[in-house]
Amino acid sequence: MSETKLTPVQTPFAQELVRQVRSLDTYDMLDGQNEAEMLDPFIMTKQRKREIPLVGDPDEIVMARVRAFYNAVATSIETASGLRAVPMLKTSYEGFGRVLITVGKLVVLDKTLRDLHRFGFPSFEQLNTRADRMIENAIVTIKAFREAAEA
Amino acid sequence: MSETKLTPVQTPFAQELVRQVRSLDTYDMLDGQNEAEMLDPFIMTKQRKREIPLVGDPDEIVMARVRAFYNAVATSIETASGLRAVPMLKTSYEGFGRVLITVGKLVVLDKTLRDLHRFGFPSFEQLNTRADRMIENAIVTIKAFREAAEA
């Protein structure tokens, strides 16, 4: 298993996430940061969570992060399936939202989001594990409903 | 054909639209209006269009109207198919947006929206015709990918 040698920032998903973060960095705010530093804001430890109010509206920086994450999930689904995957992210109020990823006429991910203003993962390992699970579930869904995915 | 006797405000779709407009009328602004008056803002004649700037951001009143329309389309799909239809509306910038309606894991309507700040139909007949076409297409899609729709 070559994967055991990869650090959590070197996994295929984390590398895709780095690309997405870079592509959404319209103001070149990331200049000079290494990859671990670029992904660091995705880690929301208990300590960090405590420093953020329980209820709040996510600002544009947080939303760019959420978008980067689900863009990376969609791109990974694309790579694994060979089919175009399109994310659609919608926020409603007080940090609630919904994200869909569609492939053709098929919904391969459908998730209610909450606490968006505190978006993040307990650790890099968790970030990778949860993303991989979303990607794997999407691939299973595509295999089950291939015709709708190709429509 | 009993349908020929219905005025365009009496069609099943227009009646559903009236219900949606009422349910989104949180400030009771519609009190005292009859159904034709309630649906009148959905009619965007050439004359009315000319009075609205070419480019603009849709305000909350227009967006409530767009939401009411696609809610009515989703509800009509539900009635015709017996399956739950969920709309998801997202605006991006300068009147652009996207609307999806999903049934189970199936996308039954996927539309790019533009000129949202001038949302409307040339006539009541057009409003009905276009809505009916969306609903019929959705039903055809459900029949073609029944398993994904029931997933």
HADDOCK unambig.tbl for C-alpha pairs under 7 A between the chains (distance, minus, plus):
assign (segid A and resid 90 and name CA) (segid B and resid 90 and name CA) 6.08 0.50 0.50
assign (segid A and resid 105 and name CA) (segid B and resid 106 and name CA) 5.78 0.50 0.50
assign (segid A and resid 105 and name CA) (segid B and resid 107 and name CA) 4.78 0.50 0.50
assign (segid A and resid 106 and name CA) (segid B and resid 105 and name CA) 5.77 0.50 0.50
assign (segid A and resid 106 and name CA) (segid B and resid 106 and name CA) 4.99 0.50 0.50
assign (segid A and resid 106 and name CA) (segid B and resid 107 and name CA) 5.90 0.50 0.50
assign (segid A and resid 107 and name CA) (segid B and resid 105 and name CA) 4.76 0.50 0.50
assign (segid A and resid 107 and name CA) (segid B and resid 106 and name CA) 5.89 0.50 0.50
assign (segid A and resid 107 and name CA) (segid B and resid 107 and name CA) 6.60 0.50 0.50
assign (segid A and resid 145 and name CA) (segid B and resid 148 and name CA) 6.27 0.50 0.50
assign (segid A and resid 148 and name CA) (segid B and resid 145 and name CA) 6.29 0.50 0.50
